[in-house]
Amino acid sequence: MSAPQVPLDTDLELPDVADTEALGERLAAGLAAGDLVVLSGPLGAGKTAFVRGLARGLGVSGPVTSPTFVIAREHRAGARGVPLVHVDAYRLGLATDVAAELDDLDLDTDLADAVVAVEWGEGVAERLSARHLLVRLHRRPDDVRVATVRYVDA
């Protein structure tokens, strides 16, 4: 993971969905297979829009939609040759341990060959890698999204 293409630990205002996608696209420029992106934020904060931009920046093929009901989707490598695994941890842990369910997805195997982005992953997905990008998103009452990006090297 090279230095992110955006300021770290700074609130970034994202007035519309296109700005949220553009943030993901800019961050993709510094990512490679083996990198983990952990997304945090409430419903409607823009996590899936961010991943759409990330996918566009990685050049993966196919549309990007929320994997809420399938838990994880793999998007094949495109122009840059880096696949994307898009995970939604929201529904994990409803009946059992979230960390155990995440382990069952074998994402550590995917990490070797793909960029892995985990929505609702803060507090759980960090265990997949010693380093990751943490992207916290929220939506203000005026509908402007705000993102904070932090590089975490444990």
C-alpha positions in Angstrom: 0.0 0.0 0.0 1.6 3.2 -1.1 0.8 6.6 0.4 -2.9 7.4 -0.1 -3.8 10.0 -2.8 -5.8 12.1 -0.3 -5.1 13.9 3.0 -5.1 11.6 6.0 -7.0 12.2 9.3 -8.8 15.2 7.8 -12.5 15.6 7.2 -13.2 15.5 3.5 -16.5 16.9 2.4 -18.3 15.0 -0.4 -21.2 17.0 -1.6 -22.7 14.3 -3.8 -22.4 10.6 -4.7 -20.0 11.4 -7.5 -17.6 12.9 -5.0 -17.8 9.8 -2.8 -17.0 7.6 -5.8 -14.1 9.9 -6.8 -12.6 9.5 -3.4 -12.6 5.7 -3.8 -11.1 6.1 -7.3 -8.3 8.3 -6.0 -7.5 5.9 -3.2 -7.4 2.9 -5.6 -4.3 4.5 -7.2 -2.2 3.5 -4.1 -3.6 0.0 -3.6 -2.4 -3.4 -4.8 -3.3 -7.0 -4.2 -2.9 -7.8 -0.5 -4.4 -4.4 0.6 -7.3 -4.1 3.0 -9.8 -1.2 3.1 -12.1 -1.1 6.2 -15.2 1.0 5.8 -17.2 2.4 8.7 -20.4 4.4 8.8 -24.1 4.3 9.2 -26.7 3.3 6.5 -26.7 5.8 3.7 -23.2 7.2 4.5 -21.8 6.2 1.1 -19.9 3.0 1.7 -21.0 1.2 -1.4 -20.6 4.4 -3.5 -17.1 4.6 -2.2 -16.4 1.0 -3.2 -17.9 1.7 -6.7 -15.2 4.3 -7.1 -12.5 2.0 -5.7 -13.6 -0.6 -8.3 -13.4 1.9 -11.1 -9.9 3.0 -9.9 -8.8 -0.6 -9.9 -10.3 -1.2 -13.3 -12.4 -4.2 -12.3 -15.1 -5.4 -14.6 -18.8 -5.5 -13.9 -21.2 -3.4 -11.8 -20.6 -2.9 -8.1 -23.7 -3.2 -5.8 -24.0 -3.8 -2.1 -23.2 -7.4 -1.1 -25.5 -7.2 2.0 -27.4 -10.4 1.2 -24.6 -12.4 -0.4 -22.0 -11.2 2.2 -19.1 -11.0 -0.3 -18.7 -10.5 -4.1 -15.5 -10.9 -6.1 -15.0 -8.5 -9.0 -12.6 -9.8 -11.6 -9.4 -8.1 -12.5 -9.7 -5.5 -15.3 -7.3 -3.1 -16.7 -4.9 -2.9 -13.8 -5.0 -6.6 -13.1 -6.1 -6.3 -9.5 -9.4 -8.0 -8.5 -11.6 -6.6 -5.8 -13.4 -8.6 -3.0 -16.3 -6.5 -1.7 -17.6 -7.7 1.7 -20.5 -6.4 3.8 -20.1 -7.5 7.4 -23.5 -5.9 8.4 -25.3 -9.2 8.6 -22.5 -11.2 10.1 -22.8 -12.0 13.8 -26.6 -11.9 14.0 -26.6 -15.3 15.6 -23.0 -16.0 16.4 -19.5 -14.5 16.6 -18.7 -12.0 13.8 -15.0 -12.7 13.9 -15.6 -16.4 13.4 -18.0 -15.8 10.5 -15.5 -13.5 8.9 -12.8 -16.2 9.2 -15.2 -18.6 7.5 -15.2 -16.4 4.4 -11.5 -17.2 4.0 -10.8 -13.5 3.2 -7.2 -13.9 4.4 -6.7 -16.1 1.3 -8.3 -13.5 -0.9 -6.0 -10.8 0.5 -3.0 -12.3 -1.2 -4.5 -11.9 -4.6 -7.0 -9.0 -4.4 -7.8 -5.7 -2.7 -10.4 -6.5 -0.1 -12.9 -3.8 1.0 -15.1 -4.6 4.0 -18.2 -2.5 4.7 -19.2 -2.4 8.4 -15.8 -3.9 9.1 -14.4 -1.6 11.8 -13.7 -3.5 15.0 -13.7 -6.9 13.1 -11.9 -6.9 9.8 -8.7 -5.4 11.1 -7.6 -8.8 12.2 -7.2 -9.8 8.5 -4.1 -7.7 8.0 -1.4 -5.9 10.0 -2.1 -2.8 8.0 -5.1 -1.3 6.4 -6.9 1.9 5.3 -9.7 2.9 7.5 -12.4 5.0 5.8 -15.0 6.5 8.1 -18.0 8.0 6.4 -21.0 9.8 7.8 -23.8 11.9 6.3 -24.6 15.3 7.7 -28.2 16.6 7.9 -27.7 18.7 4.8 -26.9 15.4 2.9 -23.2 16.1 2.5 -21.1 13.1 3.2 -17.9 13.5 5.2 -15.0 11.0 5.0 -12.0 10.6 7.1 -9.2 8.3 5.8 -6.6 6.9 8.2 -3.7 4.5 7.5 -3.4 2.0 10.3 -0.2 0.0 10.7 -0.5 -2.2 13.7 
